[in-house]
Amino acid sequence: MTRETIFLVQAFVAKGKDLRAETPVACQSADAARRKAEKLAPAKAGVVAFSTSGDAELGEYDDEPVVFFKTGLLPSQFEDG
């Protein structure tokens, strides 16, 4: 089992009263993900950059992502606490 960490940026757009997730963008590092998220933020309802670790072969990743940037309207899974 080989664990790896992936860095993702997830943007959301408002669809009426709901949020719709766009296709997540994979990045090479936390810094690259943060820069991408900051660039997308003005045009989106919400943006979050996070990492998760796991085994790609098994498709098993941590249940709780490590969020290092977030702004705007986000689903409850990205709320604090």
PyMOL commands that set and color helices and strands:
alter all, ss='L'
color gray80, all
select helices_A, chain A and resi 30-43+76-78
alter helices_A, ss='H'
color red, helices_A
select strands_A, chain A and resi 4-15+18-21+25-27+46-55+60-61+66-72
alter strands_A, ss='S'
color yellow, strands_A
deselect
rebuild
show_as cartoon
